[in-house]
């Protein structure tokens, strides 16, 4: 067997792969170059430079595994690889310590003006009084995202006697307590934290999660650190606030477009910038290389990979029955993540009908992935589904019933949180994935990429018209609507499918309507 290493990786990783395959290192290859040679290899190793496109994957007639010696797999067409039966693996823990330490380094540099004082002194100026710093001891650090890296940052900050406020809906209160972190709403972090550090993926939900509105909540001494993903912070709003003295400063290691050699961030002396150095340590590179190399060896030997990031394998025998329900599982996980509030404590997945007769581990993995993927970079698969939930202190229970009263098959997800319970059920009807129940309300909606407005309210005359008046005045078209109620003038759930997203100010107007309890806008 032959493995191609297309980007430089540590020698330790190459030596591991050489135990089972011939390794050829060929770097700086363009797409055409890779297309012309990839057919000779069973394995491919990349970092962030090489783009593994669908065209390359189509030419990879013998390829069994693609390894990314790092966390993100944005440079790999995972869907194309999955369609070809190629396993994609990464090294999600390789840079954990490195990124956490860099975050702490940036925070201390902000507190003590290290970069600015260095530049001043080297230019021939001795200005001690200009660089009066602040101690981090007894200060409040707001950690947004308590995954692998966020947890390590919290541990180190506690060692410096900082108070930790954290936001992560998918971390149990018990797990946060172990880290000596207090789980709070985002708004509390914005208002109370002296330092704020981001550790979330870049998604539709998190893009520009810190913008003008959020900055306005912060203290003028607050300092922000982003060593996670470019795009989490509105750069223009950040620079404006720093220049106007409404923020104490910022430290940025990641950018919307990389490599980045020109940015509005570079013009402020109160903003420290580094060229994406979070994983740039000798130890991190070696660990990432060995972590991915061991998985490549396992796959080539016919063993499961520890951190496979694409769809779990389903046997040919079960594919006909199970395959359609992978989409159902992901949809109900995603919808539950939008509708749930508070800290997650327990998850129950119930399979009813014919699907209960099969191994449902793949469905559980996809469902948990849908539940978690808006706020975590961890990709959940058959290998790590239980470990991800356990690491986050979340109990997962599965139940199976061979009979189902209303449908041939039904998957129901129930999540218990600190704020209450939420449940969503789905099935396949006429070849399409349908959401058929939310909490106690039976419904029927087909997620098609539209925006859906979920409204919990008391059924009464005029309420639907009042909501429609607000959407109409906002020039947002309602394509269709579904209403479910327990009894006349009792609890009800209204779901409106919208052609465009509703702005936050309109959502707030709907919340002000008498007898409306909750309003959520989701995209499914």
KOLNUDO-803794 format. One record per atom (N, C-alpha, C): y, x, z. Coordinates in pm, whole numbers, plus 32768, in hexadecimal, padded with zeros to 4 digits. Layout:
N
YXZ...
END
This chain:
524
7F8880548000800080008000807D8057800080EA801F7FCA816880697FC181D980167FFD8233805A804582A780198081832480638053838680188026840580517FFA846C8043806884AC80B2808D851C80B180EC859B80C0809985E88053808D865B8050803286DF8074807586E2807980FA875980A48145872E810C81AC8786816781D3875F81CD82348738818E82BA86C481B682F0869A818C8375866A820883C0865B81FA84438630826B849585A48298846D858D831A8476850D83558450849A831B84A284B582F3851F844D82BB8575840C82418533845C81EE84F38427817884B183D1819A843983FD81FA83EC83B08224837583288259839D832482A8840882A582E2843482428277845F82738209849A8219819C84C181DA815B8446822C814083DF81F8810083668198815C831D81B181DE8322815B823D82DC80CD823F831080B682018383802E81FA83B87FD4819F836480128140831A7FC280E182CD7FE880DC82398057811B82128085810E818780D28189815B80DC819980D98132820280A181C381D180A4821C822180DB82A881FA80E882FD82498085834B8203803683A882437FD9843682197FFE848E827A80148519826080388570826F7FBC85AC82017F91860582017F1D867D81AB7F3F86EE81EA7F5B876481A07F8A87CD81937F1C883081407F3888A081277EDE887480F27E57880F809B7E5887DE805F7DDC882A7FDE7DC0884E7FC77D43888E7F497D1D88227EE07D05884C7E657CED87EC7DF97CDA878F7E147C6687C47E447BF587707E617B8087087ECC7BA087317F327BEB86D47F9C7C1186607F647C6286817F107CC486197ED67D1A85BD7E7A7CCB85F77E297C7285A57DCF7C21853E7E1E7BD085677E927B9F85107EE07B48849D7F247B9284A97F3A7C1684417F847C5E83FC7F357CCD84357EC57CF884027E817D7183747E4C7D5D834A7E387CE182C47E057CC882547E617CF482767EDE7D1482107F3F7D3C81F87F417DD282447EF27E2082427F027EB282107E857EF981C67EA07F67819B7E347FBF82007E18802E82557E79804D82B77E6980B7833F7E9F808F83AA7E6480C984347E9080AD84807E94813184C77F04814985197F1181C185AA7F25819986057ED781D486947EE381B986E17EDE823C875F7F03823487BD7EE882A188217E83826B88A27EA0827389057E3D8246893B7E5881BA89247ED2818789617EF48106891C7EAF8090889A7EB4808B88507E7F801988497DE6801E886D7DA67FAF88647D157FA387DF7CF17F6287897CAB7FAD87067C847F7987137BF87F40872D7BEF7EC0874D7B727E7D86CE7B297E4E86E07AAD7E2586707A5F7DEF86367AA17D73868C7AE17D26865D7B267CAC86017B9B7CD086257BE57D3785D17C547D64854C7C1F7D9985547BB57DE784DA7B7B7E21847E7B457DB484B77B0A7D4C84677AD67CDD841A7B457C9784547BBC7C9684137C2E7C5483AE7C747CAE83AA7C4E7D2D83557C927D8F82CB7C537D9182797C737D2E81F87C317D1D81957C517D8D81A37CC67DCC81437CEE7E34817E7CE87EC081FE7CC87ECB82447CD37F4C820B7C717FB381EC7CA5802981B77C558097821C7C42810682707CA7811C82CB7CA3818F834D7CEA816D83BD7CB0819D84417CEE819684707D03822484967D7E824684C57D9C82CC85577DBF82CD85A27D80832686317D9F8338863F7DEC83BB86647E6C83B386737EC0842986F87EA1846E87007E2984A587787DF884E787657D65850787D27D24853187C87C9A855F87D57C3684EC88487C3784A988647BD28443880F7BE483C687F47B77838187AB7B7C830287FC7B39829488827B3F82A188DA7B00823F88CB7B3F81B5889F7BBE81AF88927C02812F880A7BEE80EF87B97B95812987347B7780F1872F7AE280D087007AC1805986EE7A348034866D7A048075867979D480F0860379AE813E85BA793980FD860478D980C685C478668087856E7891801185A278EC7FBF8555791C7F4C84D879667F7B84E779B57FE5847479FD801B840A799C805084377933809283DA78D180CB838D788B805C83D278677FF2839178257F828324787C7F44833878FF7F4882D6795C7F10826E79877F76827679527FEF821579778055822B7A02808F82A67A35808482C77ABA80B883017AAA814482C97AF281A382F87AEB822D83757B43823C83DC7B0D827B84567B588298845C7B71832F84697BEF835584717C1283E384F27C5E83FE85217C56847A85997CA184A085847CE2852885ED7D1F855D85E77D6485DE86537D2B8639863E7CB4867286A97C6F86BA86D27CB0873D867C7D048776869F7D4087F886C97DD187ED86BF7E0A877486D87E99876587647EC6878C87C87E73877088527E9C878B888D7E58880688397E178857886C7DC788C788C07E1C892788867E88895888CD7EDC89B889467F1D897789357F4C88FC89A37F8F88B58A1B7F3188A58A027EB5887A8A6F7E5688658AAF7E2F88EA8A5C7E2089528A927DFC89D68AEB7E6D8A0C8ABE7EE889FF8B0E7F598A2F8B907F6789E18B8A7F4C895E8C057F55890F8C687EE989388C347E7489598C8B7E08898B8CD17E328A0C8C857E6C8A678CC07E9B8AE58D267F0A8ACA8D067F638A6E8D637FD08A4C8DE67F988A158DDD7F3289C08E567EF589898EA77EB089F78E627E6E8A548EA77E2B8AC18EF37E908B178EB37EFE8B398EF57F648B8B8F677FA68B408F557FB98ABD8FC17FF28A6C903B7F978A6C90217F138A67908F7EB48A6E90D47EB98AF690837EBF8B5F90BB7EBC8BE791107F378C0590EB7FA98BCA912F80268BEA917C80648B759189801B8B0791D980498A9391A980D18A60912580E48A5C90ED81688A389116819389AC9101813B894A911E816288C091B2817D88AA9207812888E49297813988D192CA81B98914929A81D2898D92C5824A89D5929582C8898E921E82C4895791EA8337890C924383558894926582ED884792BA830287D19344833487F8937B83008865940183288892940483BB88BB93A283E3890B93A0846D893C938A84D088CA933284AD886D9318850787FC938F8512879D93EA84B087A6946384B9875494D38504879C94B3853C88129514858E88599565854688C2953884CC88ED95848480894F9536847589D2957F84838A41954384748AC6958583FA8B07954083868AFB957C83088B27951F82BF8B86950D82F88BFD94B282BB8C5E94DB822C8C82955C82178C93958B81938CC0957881268C57956D814E8BD9955C80EA8B6E94CF80AF8B6A947380F28BAD93E780C98BA293AB80A58C2A93F780598C7793C680268CF693537FC48CDC92DF7FE08D14926A7F8F8CF9924D7F2B8D6691D57EF08D5C91A77E918DC291157EAD8DE090EC7E9A8E5D90607EAA8E8290117E2E8E578F917E448E358F3D7DD28E138EF97D988E8F8EF57DE38EFB8EBB7DB28F788F037D318FA48EB47CCD8FC78EE57C4B8FF48F257BF88F858F247C2A8F0B8F577BDB8E9B8EE87B7E8E698F107B188E1C8EB17AB78DE78E937AD58D558E137AE58D368DE67AFB8CAD8DA57A7B8C798DD87A498C0B8D9C79D48BCB8D3E7A018B5C8CBE79E18B6A8C597A098B078C31798D8AB88C4E798D8A388C2D791C89E28BAD794089968B3D790B89C58ABB792B898B8A6C798689E78A07794F8A2D89B8799E8A8C892E79BE8A53892D79E989D588B07A16899A888F7AA289C788477AEC8973881D7B74899888947BCB89BC88F67BD3896289677C2E897789C57BF889E289E47B7789DD8A3D7B3C8A428A077B4E8ACE89827B428ADE89467B548B6389557BE38B9389457C438B3989547CD08B5F89E57CF08B838A427CB38B3C8AD07CC68B5E8AEB7C8E8BEA8AB57C188C058ACB7BDB8C898A937C338CF88A1D7C6B8CE489E17CC38D4A8A3B7D3A8D668A6D7D778CFE8AC17DEE8D108B477DC98D508B7D7D578D2B8BFC7D2C8D678BEB7D0E8DFC8B797CD58E218B607CBD8EAF8B597D418EFC8B257DA88EBB8B227E2C8EFA8BAC7E648F148C107E338ECB8C9A7E5D8EE18CE57DF88F388C987D9E8F778CCD7D3D8FD68D2D7CD98F968D0C7CB28F1B8D587C498ED98D187BC18EF48D687B578EEC8D357ACF8EF48D147AA28E668C9E7A658E558C707A418DCF8C7379AA8DBC8CC0797C8D5B8CB978F38D2B8C7578F68CA38C1A789B8C8A8BCF789F8C0C8BC578168BCD8BC178168B488BAA779B8AFC8B3377B18A9F8ACD77618AAF8A5977638A568A0676E78A768A10767E8A2489C976028A42893276108A4688FF767B8A0B886E768B8A02883A76F68A60887C77038AD2884C77578B40884176FD8BBB87D177018BFF87C276AE8C75881A76E48CE6883B768D8D43888D76B68DB58846771F8E0987BF77158E11877277778E5D877D78028E1F877478088D9B877F78898D56880A78C48D6A887178718D6088FA78A18D75890C78D38E0488CE788D8E6388D878B68EEF889B79408F04882D795C8EBE87EE79DF8EC7884E7A4D8E9988A57A2C8E3A89087A8C8E0889887A8A8E5A898A7A398EC48A007A288F188A7879FB8EC58A5B79A28E678AC379698E118ACF78D58E2D8B4978A38E298B6378158E3E8B7677D28DB68B2177708D988B2C77278D1A8BA076C58D228BFB76CE8CC18C7176788CBF8C8D764C8C308CE075E68C1B8D0A75C08B948D61762E8B558D68762D8AD28DBB76908A8B8E4A768D8ABB8E8076158AD08F0C760A8AF88F2676538B7C8EC576528BD58ED676988C558EDE772E8C408E8D77628BE68E9577F18BC68F1D78128B8B8F4B77C18B2E8FCC77DC8AEF903D77DD8B56903677858BB790A477788C18909C77DE8C89902478098CB0901778598D298FF478EC8D138FB9790F8CA18F8779978C8F8FF879FC8C7B8FE67A728CB590417AE38C9C90167B2F8C208F927B328C098F5A7B6E8B918EF77B088B568EF67AFD8AD28E987AA28A8E8E4B7AF38A268DC67AEC8A2A8D747B3389C88D197AD089808D0E7ADE88FD8CC37A8188A88C3B7ABC88838BD37A6A88908B4B7A95886B8AFF7A21882D8B3979E887C38AFB7977877C8AEF799986E88A97795686A08A90796A860F8B05792685CB8B1C7947854E8B84790485008B44788F84B68B67781684DF8B34779D84A08BAA774184828B8D76CE84478BF7766C842D8C38764084AF8BE9763C851A8C1C7612859C8C74767D85DD8C4E76FC85CE8C93776786178D0277AB85C68D0D779285458D7677D284F68DFF77AB852E8E54780F85468ED977FB85818ED277AD86048E6B77CA86548E5E778386D38ECF77A787338F0C781A871D8F88783C87648FF9783986FF904E77D4870B90BB77BE86AE913977A3870091A2777386C09221775B870492127701877D91C37696876F91B2763687DD916F76778856910876C8883D90C1770888AB9115777688EB915E77C1889A91B3782B88D0922077F2892A9251777B890692BA773B8956928B771D89E49208771089F991D476F68A7F91CE77748AD691D377E88A9691BA78658ADE923478998B28921A78EC8B8A9286792F8BD492C4799A8B7B934379BA8B8D93827A208B3893487AAC8B4F92FA7ABE8BB992BB7B408BD3922C7B478BA191F87ADB8B6A916C7AD88B3D91577B3A8AC990E67B7E8ACD90BF7BDB8A62903A7BAD8A26902F7BB489A18FBB7B7F89598F6E7BF189178EE87BED89228E937C5188E18E337C0A88828E2A7C3888068DC97C0187A78D7B7C7387678D007C8487958CA47CE587588C2A7C9B87218C3D7C1B86FF8BCD7BC886D28BD17BB3863B8C2D7B5D860C8C377B3D857E8CC97B2985588CF07B5D84E58D737B3F84AF8D7C7AAB848C8DF07A6F84A08E0179E284808DFA798784F98DD079BB856C8DCE796985E58E5A794E86188EB779AA85F78F41799E86258F9D799385AB8FFD793985B090637931854890BF79AA855990B47A0984FE90FB7A89850D91937A76850D91C57A1D84B892567A0884B3928979CE85379240796E856E9269793485EF9263799C865E91FE79F3865891EF7A5B86BE92647ABD86B992837AEE864392F07B4F863493757B12865F938E7A978636940B7A54865A94187A4886F293AC7A21873593B07A0F87C693C57A94880D93847AFD87DE93947B81881C94237BB3880994587BA6879094DF7BD7877395497B8A87C1952D7B0A87DF958F7AB98829957A7AC088C0951D7B1288EC95067B23897B94BB7AB189BD94757A5E896C942779F089A493977A1789C093737A93899D92F27ACD89BF93097B5F89E592B17B928A3E92C17C1B8A6B92907C828A0892397C5A89AB92047CB88949917C7C8A891791437CD888BD90C07CB88886907C7D3888578FF87D3388518FA87DA1881B8F447D6587B98F487D93873C8EFA7D5786D18EA37DC1868F8E207DA6868A8DC17E02864B8D887DCB85C98DA37D4C85AC8D687D0B85388DD37CC184E98DBD7CB484678E237C7C840F8DE47C1B83AC8E367BC283768E057B5D83198DC77B9E829D8E087C04826A8DD67C4D81F58DC77CE0821B8D507D1582098D367DA1822B8CF87DE781B28D157E6B819E8D6F7EBC81F08E007E8E81E68E487E9D82538ED37E70825C8F2F7EE782768F8A7F03821A8FE77F72822C90787F43822F908E7EC2821D91147E88822791087E00826C915A7DE982D191547D6B831B91D57D57836891FC7CDA837C92727CBD83CD925C7CE9845D91DE7CFA848391BF7D28850B91ED7DB7852291F87E0484B7921A7E9284C492AC7EA984E892FF7E4284DA938F7E5584EC93BE7E48857C93677E2185D993917E0E866493597E7C86BD93B07EBA870D93857F22876993327EEA87DC93377E6687EF92EC7E2B885E92607DFC8834923E7E1687B691B97DF18785916D7E6F876190FC7E8587A490A57EF78789903E7ECD872090277F2186BE8FC47F0286568F617F7586488EE47F54862E8E7D7FB786108E2B7F84859A8DF37FDD85498DAF7FB584CB8D1E7F8A84E18D0B7F1A85248C877EE0853B8C267F4785758C487F7685EC8BFB7FDF862E8B987FAA86968B8C7F2686A28B397EED870B8AAC7F2587108A6E7F39869C89E57F6C869889DE7FFF86748A51804086728A5580CB86428A40813086B289C6813286E5899C819C8740891781D3870E88FD824F872E887E828D87058808823E873A8814821287B887A681C987F6878E814387B287FC80FC879387EE8078875587AF808286CB87D980E3867D87A180F385F7870D811785FD86E7816D865C865A8192866B8607811A8698863C80CE86F785F2805A872A85E27FEF86BF864C7FD6867286437F73860685DD7F9D859E85DC801D857D857D804F851984ED8043854884D3806785C48449806085F7841E7FCF860C847D7F7A8636845C7EEE864E84317EAA85CD847A7EC4856184577E8484E383DE7EC884A483CE7F4B84B8835C7F93847E82D87F6184B782D57F49853982597F18857882327E8F854082967E3D852482787DB984EB82457DC4845D827D7E208410824E7E34838781BD7E618388819B7EBB83E381107EE883F180B57E72841580E27E1C847080927DA8849780797D4C841F80E27D3083D480D37CD6836180767D1382F980867D9382DC80307DD4827A7F9F7DD782A97F8A7DD2832C7F037DCD83637ECF7D3E83757F1E7CDB83487EF37C5183517F0A7C1083D77F607C4C842A7F7F7C1784AF80057BCF84AF801D7B72850D809F7B2E8512810E7B8D853D81867B76850A81FA7BC7852F82417B8885A682777BDE85FD82B57BAC867883387B62865C83867B9485FA84097B5885DF84137B2C854D83B37ADC851F83BD7AA48499842E7A3D849784897A47843684FE79EF843684F4797B83D58490797C837E8488790C831F841E78A8834A8406784382F683B477D1831C832977FD834682F477BF83AE826D77E283DC820577B98375819577FF8378812977E6831980DF7766833D80C2771582D98071769D82EB7FFC76A6828A7F84768D82BA7F0D769782657F15763481F27ED1765581867ED075FD81117E99757381357E357570818B7DF674F281B37E5A749481F47EB374CD82497F11747982937F95746282497FAE74AE81DE803074AC819C80577420816C7FFA73D68131801A735380F9805372F58161801872F781D88044729D824380BF72D3828B80BE735582AD8122738D830781A573B382C581A173E08249821774188209829173BB820B8284733981E982FB72E381EC833A72D8827682E972E882DE831D72D5836583667350839C835F73C0835383B07433837B844474108371846B73C8830784F673A082F8851D733B836584C272DE838484DD727D83EE84F472C48472849D7324849284A8736C8510852D73B5851A855673F584AF85D4743F84B3864B73E084C28646736E847D86B5730E848486C672D48511865872AE85518667727285D5869272DC863B866973598624869B73C5867A873073D8866A875F73DA85ED87EE73EC85D388407378860C881272FD85F6885E728A86278864728A86BF87F772AC870087F672B087928856731987C688637388878088C073F087AD895073BF87A789707366874889F7732C87408A0D72C487AD89A8727187C689BA71FE881F89AC722288B28962728C88D1894B72B0895C89C572F2899C89D372E08A1E8A3F731E8A6A8A0473598AEA8A4473C38B1D8A1673FF8B9989AE746C8B80897874A18BEB8918750F8BE5888B74DA8BD4884675108B7187BF74E48B52875E750F8BC1870674B38BE786A574D08C50861474C18C2285FA74598BD78570743F8BAE856E73FE8B25850B74248AD684FA73ED8A50846E73AE8A48846873338A1783E672F389FF83DE72CA896D837472F5892B835C72D288A082E0727B889982EE7208885B827E71A98854825A719287C181DA71A787A081A771928719814C7118871C816770B986C38116704086BD80E5702A862E806A6FFA862180326FDE859F7FD7704D856F7FC4705584EC7F6770B584B17F8A714684D1800D716484D9803571EF84F08006722285787FE871C885D57FBA71F486597F30723486537EE8722285E47E63725A85D77E6672EB85A67EDD731F85877EE973A685527F2B740385B87F1F7484859D7F6774E885EE7FFD74D885CF804974AF863280D7748F861E81347502864780FF757A865A815275E9868881C27607862381A475F785A2820B760F853C827C75AA854A8259752A856382C074C48575831574E285F082D5750D865B8321752F86D4838275A286B883537606866F83A8767986518422765185FF840C75FE8597847B75D2854284DA7579859184A4752285E584F674C88636854F751786978514757786DD856375C9873885CC761A86ED85A876478673860B768D8622868176358601866875B885DB86D5755A85BF8729753E863A86E8753A86AD872E751E872A878A759187528761760B873387A876808766880476C5870087F276AB867F882F7705861E88C776F9861189047690864889967686863F89DB76EB869B899A7713870789DE7765876A899277E48791892E7808874688E77884876688B978C686E688B3794986E888827994867487EA79A2867487A9797886DF8718798486E686D87922868586867954862C863C78FE85D285B578DF86148596785F861C851F7835866384AE781F860084397859861983C7784B85C18348783C861282D5783585CE8257781D861382397889867B82647903865F8244797186B88298796D87378317794A872983717959879C83A478D787D88376786387A883AD77E387D883A477D7886F832D77EF88A5831E77E38936836E784C8981837478C6894983BC7932898C845279168990848978E18923851878C2891F853B785B898984EB77F1898F8505778889F384F577C08A81848C78108A97847478488B1D84E478A58B46851178F88AE7857C79578B0685FC790F8B2D860F78978AF9868778498B18867077EA8B8D85FD77F48BCD85E377A28C4385CE77108C24859D76F18BAB858C76658B8084F876448B7984CF75D98BB9844575AC8BB7842C75568B3B83C175758AF1839F75288A79831774E68A8E831474618A7F829A74138A90827A73CE8A0B81FC73D289E281D0738C8969816C731F898E817D72A989508120723A896380F0720988D9807471D988D5803D71A788577FF87121886D801270C488107FCE704288107FA0702587817F24700187727EEF6FE886EC7F226F6586B07F526F0B87057F866E8B86D3801E6E8A86DB805B6E38868680ED6E298686810C6D978663815A6D5486B7816F6CC486AA81BF6C9E862E82296CE8861182866CBD85A782766D088523823E6D81852782376DD384AF81AE6E1784A581906E47842E81136E92841D81176F15846C818C6F54846E81A16FD084B8822C6FCF84F5823C700E856782BF701385A882C8709185FD833A70D685F283567148864A83CF7123869E83C271308721842F7110877D8451718987D284D071AB87D785017218882A855371DF889C852D71FF8916857871D5898B85A8725289D5862A725A89EE866472CD8A3286A8729E8AB2867F72D98B2286BF72BC8BA3872673288BBF87A172FE8BDC880C735D8BF9884B733B8C7F88A773908CA888EE73778D26894672FB8D20896472CB8CA589B972568C94896A71D78C7588E771E38C6B8895716F8C4A882F71908BDF87F4712A8BA5878B713D8B4087BA710C8AB88786714B8A50879F711D89C7871C7128897B86FF70C58927868470C988D886A2709F8849865A70DE87EC866770BF875E85DB70BE872285BF705B86CD853C7051868C854E704985F584EC708085AD84F2707F851C8469707384DD8468704E845E83EA703F841584037050838083997041833183A27043829F838C6FB6826C83EB6F82821F83DF6F0081E084026F0F814C83A86EDD80F783BF6EE4806583E16F718038839F6FD3807783AF705E804F842B70A28083847C705D80D584F77096810A84F3709E81A2853D710081D8854A710E826985AD70A5829C85857056830085D96FEF833C85E8700783D186626FF7840486786FEE8494866C6F5B84B9860D6F38851385F06EAB852A860E6E7E85B986306EDA861286506EB0869A86A86F1986DC87106EEB872287646F408776876D6EFE87FE873B6F43886387316F0988E986E56E8488E2871D6E18891386D36D99891086EF6D478892873D6D7E883687686D3187C187136D52874686D26CEC870D86896CFC869086ED6CF7861C86E46D5985C387426D64855386F36D8B84D687396DA3846A86FA6DDA83F287666E1D839D876F6EA083A787CE6EEA835487856F5C830E87B56F7C8297877B6FEA824787E3705B824187CF70C6828A882E71378283882F717381F788A6717C81BE88B171AC81338924720F812289497250818D89BA72AC81878A3F726B81A58A3D71E881C58AB871A081E38AE471B882738B5E718C82908B8E718B83198B6D710383568B3C710483D18B19708984168B68707F84978BA4700A84AD8BEE6FF085288B976F9A85838B6F6FD185F68B1C6F8886588B776F5586C78B746ED386DE8BCB6E9687438B786E4187A38B796E6688248B3C6E14888D8BA76DB688C48B896D3588C78BEE6CD688F48BAE6C5589268C016BFB89548BD46B7489788BEC6B1989008B866AD188D98B8F6A7688678BF06A0388868C5B69F988378CBB698C884A8D05697487C78D3D68FC87B58D8868DE873A8DFF693B87298E16696686AD8E8D69B4868C8E7E6A4A86998E136A7A86DA8E096B0A86F18DED6B56866F8D926B22861E8D756B65859F8DF36B6C85498E3F6AFE85468EBB6AFD84F98F1F6B62852C8F256B7385B08F836BD285EA8F616C6185C08EDF6C8185BF8EB56D0685928ED16D1784FD8EB16CB084AF8EC96CB6841F8F5D6CC683FE8FB36C8B844F90446C988439906F6D2A844890366D6F84AB905A6DFB84C290276E5384508FAB6E3E84238F786E8E83B38FC56E7083338FEA6DF1832190376DCD82A990BF6E0D82A791046E0B831891896E48832091816EE0830D910C6F1A832F90FA6FAA831B90CC6FCA828D90BD6F62823A90906F7181AF90056FB081A98FB06F8C82088F246FB9820A8ECD6F4381E28E806F5481788E316EE781428DAC6EDA818D8D866E5F81B08D066E4281EE8CA66E1581818C3C6E6481688BDE6E4280FD8B7C6DD781298B506DDD81A68AFC6D7281DC8AFC6D7C82748AC76D1282B58ACD6D0A83468A4E6CCB837B8A286CF483F489B46CB9843689D96C9984C689B46C2084F489D06BF9857E894F6BCD85C189386C02863988C46BDA868788F46BB5871488BD6B48874B88E86B1F87D088706AF18823887F6AFB88A588156ACF88FF88146A378909888B69FD8913889B696D8919892A694A88F2894868CF88CF89D268A988AF8A3068CA89218AA0690888FE8B086931895D8AD2699489C68A6869D989A08A306A4089F78A426ACA89BA89FE6B3089F18A086BB889BA89E16BBC89278A2B6C0988D98A126C1088488A2E6C9D881689F16CBB87A38A086D3B875F8A306D1D86D08AA46D5086A88AD46D42861E8AD26DCA85DA8A9D6DCE85608A986E4985138ADB6E30848E8B466E7984748B8E6E7083F58B776EEE83A48B4E6EE083278B436F5182CC8BC86F6382858C026FD982938C886FF4825E8C81705681E98CD6703F81868CDD709B81148D25711C81368D7D7115819B8DC8718C81C68DC37194825E8DD7720A82968DD8721583288E5371D283648E43719A83D98EB1715C84228EF371C684798F7771CB84788FBE722E84C88FB2720C855C8FC6727285B08FB97260863F901A71F78674909371F2863D90F57190867090C671028654908170EA85E3904C706585C88FD7704686258F8470AA86408F157095869D8F4A706E87278FB670AF87508FF1708F87D1902A700087D290606FD4876190936F4B875890216EE6876A8FAD6F04872F8F3B6EA9873E8F0F6EA487D08F136F1788138EED6F1D88A08F4A6EC988F78FC46EB488CA90256E658917900F6DCE89088FBB6DA688AA8FA06D1688988F536CE389118F7C6C76894D8F346C3F89C18EA06C2789A28E496C4B8A018DB86C3889FB8D716CA089A58DB96D04896F8D796D7489298D616DE2898F8CE36E0C899E8CBF6E6C8A068CB76EFC89D38C876F0C89588C726F9489248C786F90888C8CAF6FF988518CB8700387BF8C97709287968C3470A187408C0C712687118C0A712786788C437192863D8C3E71A585AD8BD87211858F8B7571F2853C8B0D7254851B8AFC725A84848AC772C984578AA872D783C88A1372F183BB89D0729A8373893F72A483638919729782CF
END
